[in-house]
Amino acid sequence: MQKLRVVIVSPALADANNGNWQTARRWQQLLSAHSARIVRQWPDAQAGDDHVMLALHARRSADAVQAWHARHGQRGLGLVLTGTDLYRDIAHDPQAQRSLALAHSLVVLQGLGVRSLPSAHQAKARVIFQSTGTRQTLPKTTRHLRVVMVGHLREEKDPLTLMAAARLLPPDAGVLIDHIGAALDPALGQAAEATQAQCPHYRWLGALPHAQTLQRIQRAHLLVHCSRMEGGAHVLMEALCSGTPVLASRIDGNVGLLGEDYAGFFEPGDAQALAHFLQACRTPQDGHSLVAHLRHQCALRAPLFEPQAERAALHRWVQDLWTLDETI
């Protein structure tokens, strides 16, 4: 195998510690057989040696995509579509639409992503599931139902639905909710503080280091994911591979990871349904069997997110981009 120089364009770097950065960093590691680097903007001082570009985000990496195409045409040019690309930007943003047209091939991160692309571009798209390592399922308390939601507080993640569900739960319901994430929207941070003050069973912990967040996921009975827009949330995979089942909004980005028949979906924004789920999972009569059923369904999906599967798919994509006929 020829060793290639791969540049990964990410609109977010380590200081953001968001999904784009986590994907870029993991891909750099999975492509260690090649030489991969991460940049926010391209071209840069090392651009002349690059063979392949993997650009994350059709709109925010549009300048880099256009610059690559001006130098190399479609050869080596791959585009990864985020949730905001698929479910917002490509419908109306000219730069995002141009990125779709210029790229030789497209990647979506969950099974339903392809159907959201314009029909003219669906044939050049493939699915690459992100991965995470399998982790030990840590002991879980029997004193209460421990629930965790992970995601920075911003509109797309819909943290208000979790807060509304917390307010609907009786304080003695035996459900304790930990909410992890920085307040990217100050108003949502204020809402979290107000909810915490009024609901003793809800705690907003702010941003935590990744290792601490993973440990809380491992110790939780359930992970809640309320997003209204997702390209394929890595935190869902981390939960599944930690033996922690999830309750998730019924959006394509979640259904494409968990499967159409998953029993833990609620409609986006439906705090009443989420609160009902949480109480049902805590009830002595059938709560244990419901959580066990969700855990079984998650265990069946977990092999999709193994690192060796993502590494193989990523290497195939890079090789396909490089071997593209130069006349195209």
TAQUITA-V963260 format. One record per residue. N is the residue number from 1. RES is the residue in one letter. PHI is phi in whole degrees, 0 to 359 (none if undefined). OMEGA is omega in radians with two decimals (999 if undefined). Layout:
<<N	RES	PHI	OMEGA> <N	RES	PHI	OMEGA>>
This chain:
<<1	M	none	3.10> <2	Q	291	3.09> <3	K	280	-3.06> <4	L	253	3.00> <5	R	263	-3.07> <6	V	248	3.05> <7	V	252	3.11> <8	I	256	3.14> <9	V	264	-3.14> <10	S	235	3.10> <11	P	292	3.11> <12	A	235	3.09> <13	L	248	-2.96> <14	A	301	-3.07> <15	D	295	3.13> <16	A	278	3.13> <17	N	50	3.13> <18	N	251	-3.07> <19	G	298	3.13> <20	N	300	-3.14> <21	W	296	-3.13> <22	Q	299	3.10> <23	T	296	-3.12> <24	A	300	-3.11> <25	R	295	3.13> <26	R	295	3.13> <27	W	294	3.07> <28	Q	301	3.13> <29	Q	290	-3.12> <30	L	293	3.13> <31	L	263	-3.09> <32	S	297	3.07> <33	A	292	3.01> <34	H	259	3.03> <35	S	241	-3.05> <36	A	242	3.08> <37	R	227	-3.09> <38	I	244	3.09> <39	V	226	3.03> <40	R	270	-3.12> <41	Q	229	3.12> <42	W	220	0.15> <43	P	279	3.05> <44	D	227	-3.04> <45	A	296	-3.11> <46	Q	259	-2.99> <47	A	298	-3.06> <48	G	295	-3.11> <49	D	262	-3.03> <50	D	284	3.08> <51	H	259	-3.01> <52	V	223	3.01> <53	M	245	2.97> <54	L	246	-3.06> <55	A	258	3.08> <56	L	267	3.02> <57	H	91	-3.07> <58	A	296	-3.10> <59	R	277	-3.00> <60	R	285	3.06> <61	S	255	-3.03> <62	A	299	-3.13> <63	D	297	3.13> <64	A	294	3.12> <65	V	299	-3.13> <66	Q	293	3.13> <67	A	295	3.10> <68	W	296	-3.10> <69	H	298	3.12> <70	A	295	-3.14> <71	R	272	-2.93> <72	H	238	-2.99> <73	G	69	-3.10> <74	Q	280	-3.06> <75	R	300	3.09> <76	G	82	-2.99> <77	L	257	3.10> <78	G	243	-3.09> <79	L	234	3.08> <80	V	257	-3.06> <81	L	261	3.11> <82	T	273	3.10> <83	G	297	3.13> <84	T	292	3.01> <85	D	297	-2.99> <86	L	294	-2.94> <87	Y	250	3.05> <88	R	210	-2.86> <89	D	292	-3.02> <90	I	292	3.12> <91	A	283	-3.02> <92	H	214	-3.05> <93	D	269	-3.08> <94	P	299	3.14> <95	Q	293	3.10> <96	A	297	3.14> <97	Q	296	3.12> <98	R	294	3.10> <99	S	301	3.09> <100	L	302	-3.08> <101	A	290	-3.05> <102	L	283	-3.06> <103	A	293	3.05> <104	H	289	3.10> <105	S	215	-3.04> <106	L	239	3.06> <107	V	235	2.95> <108	V	246	-2.95> <109	L	253	3.05> <110	Q	206	-2.88> <111	G	295	-3.12> <112	L	260	-3.06> <113	G	296	-3.06> <114	V	299	-3.05> <115	R	290	3.09> <116	S	272	3.11> <117	L	279	2.98> <118	P	304	-3.05> <119	S	304	-3.11> <120	A	295	-3.07> <121	H	250	-3.06> <122	Q	295	-3.08> <123	A	293	-3.12> <124	K	261	3.14> <125	A	254	3.04> <126	R	221	3.10> <127	V	259	2.95> <128	I	235	3.09> <129	F	288	3.03> <130	Q	289	-3.04> <131	S	228	3.01> <132	T	206	-3.13> <133	G	287	3.04> <134	T	289	-3.09> <135	R	236	3.12> <136	Q	296	3.02> <137	T	279	-3.07> <138	L	280	3.12> <139	P	303	-3.12> <140	K	242	-3.09> <141	T	297	3.05> <142	T	258	-3.08> <143	R	286	-3.13> <144	H	201	3.05> <145	L	267	-3.12> <146	R	264	-3.06> <147	V	238	3.10> <148	V	227	2.96> <149	M	239	-3.08> <150	V	236	3.10> <151	G	162	3.11> <152	H	301	-3.07> <153	L	283	3.06> <154	R	210	-2.96> <155	E	303	-3.05> <156	E	299	-3.12> <157	K	278	3.08> <158	D	51	3.12> <159	P	294	-3.13> <160	L	296	3.12> <161	T	294	3.08> <162	L	296	-3.13> <163	M	297	3.11> <164	A	296	3.10> <165	A	296	3.11> <166	A	299	3.14> <167	R	292	3.14> <168	L	282	-3.12> <169	L	278	3.02> <170	P	296	-3.12> <171	P	302	-3.13> <172	D	262	-3.11> <173	A	288	-3.12> <174	G	80	3.12> <175	V	243	3.10> <176	L	248	-3.03> <177	I	245	2.98> <178	D	252	-3.10> <179	H	244	-3.05> <180	I	248	3.07> <181	G	154	3.12> <182	A	283	-3.14> <183	A	276	3.08> <184	L	292	3.01> <185	D	251	-3.08> <186	P	304	-3.14> <187	A	296	3.10> <188	L	289	3.04> <189	G	297	3.10> <190	Q	296	3.11> <191	A	296	3.11> <192	A	295	3.12> <193	E	297	3.13> <194	A	294	3.13> <195	T	295	3.14> <196	Q	298	-3.14> <197	A	292	-3.06> <198	Q	265	-3.07> <199	C	236	-3.10> <200	P	295	3.14> <201	H	269	3.10> <202	Y	242	3.09> <203	R	233	2.99> <204	W	262	-3.04> <205	L	262	-3.09> <206	G	69	3.12> <207	A	284	3.09> <208	L	234	3.03> <209	P	301	-3.05> <210	H	303	-3.10> <211	A	297	3.11> <212	Q	293	3.11> <213	T	298	3.13> <214	L	300	-3.14> <215	Q	296	3.10> <216	R	293	3.06> <217	I	296	-3.12> <218	Q	297	-3.09> <219	R	272	-3.11> <220	A	282	3.00> <221	H	281	-3.09> <222	L	215	2.90> <223	L	252	3.10> <224	V	256	-3.14> <225	H	225	-2.97> <226	C	264	-2.93> <227	S	310	3.01> <228	R	264	-3.06> <229	M	208	-3.13> <230	E	212	2.98> <231	G	271	-3.10> <232	G	148	-2.94> <233	A	285	-3.12> <234	H	295	-3.11> <235	V	296	3.06> <236	L	296	3.13> <237	M	295	3.12> <238	E	298	3.10> <239	A	293	-3.11> <240	L	301	-3.09> <241	C	276	3.03> <242	S	252	-3.12> <243	G	77	3.14> <244	T	250	3.14> <245	P	289	-3.03> <246	V	232	2.88> <247	L	246	-2.97> <248	A	221	3.05> <249	S	294	-3.11> <250	R	277	3.03> <251	I	236	-3.07> <252	D	304	-3.09> <253	G	297	3.09> <254	N	272	3.13> <255	V	297	3.14> <256	G	294	3.06> <257	L	263	-2.99> <258	L	268	3.13> <259	G	100	-3.06> <260	E	299	-3.02> <261	D	265	-3.10> <262	Y	296	-2.99> <263	A	269	-3.05> <264	G	251	3.13> <265	F	267	2.93> <266	F	231	-3.10> <267	E	290	-3.12> <268	P	306	3.10> <269	G	80	-3.07> <270	D	271	-3.11> <271	A	295	3.13> <272	Q	297	3.13> <273	A	295	3.11> <274	L	296	3.12> <275	A	299	3.11> <276	H	297	3.10> <277	F	303	-3.07> <278	L	296	3.10> <279	Q	293	3.14> <280	A	297	-3.14> <281	C	288	-3.13> <282	R	263	-3.04> <283	T	296	-3.11> <284	P	297	-3.02> <285	Q	292	-3.02> <286	D	230	-3.11> <287	G	299	-3.11> <288	H	296	-3.11> <289	S	291	3.10> <290	L	294	3.11> <291	V	298	3.14> <292	A	296	3.11> <293	H	295	3.10> <294	L	297	3.14> <295	R	297	3.12> <296	H	296	3.12> <297	Q	298	3.13> <298	C	294	-3.14> <299	A	297	3.12> <300	L	291	-3.14> <301	R	273	-2.99> <302	A	307	-3.13> <303	P	299	3.10> <304	L	297	-2.96> <305	F	249	3.10> <306	E	280	-3.07> <307	P	303	-3.10> <308	Q	293	3.10> <309	A	290	3.13> <310	E	293	-3.13> <311	R	299	-3.12> <312	A	296	-3.13> <313	A	294	-3.13> <314	L	293	3.11> <315	H	295	3.09> <316	R	298	-3.12> <317	W	296	3.14> <318	V	300	-3.13> <319	Q	294	3.11> <320	D	297	3.12> <321	L	295	-3.08> <322	W	286	-3.07> <323	T	271	3.07> <324	L	306	3.10> <325	D	304	-3.06> <326	E	295	-3.14> <327	T	278	-3.11> <328	I	287	999>>
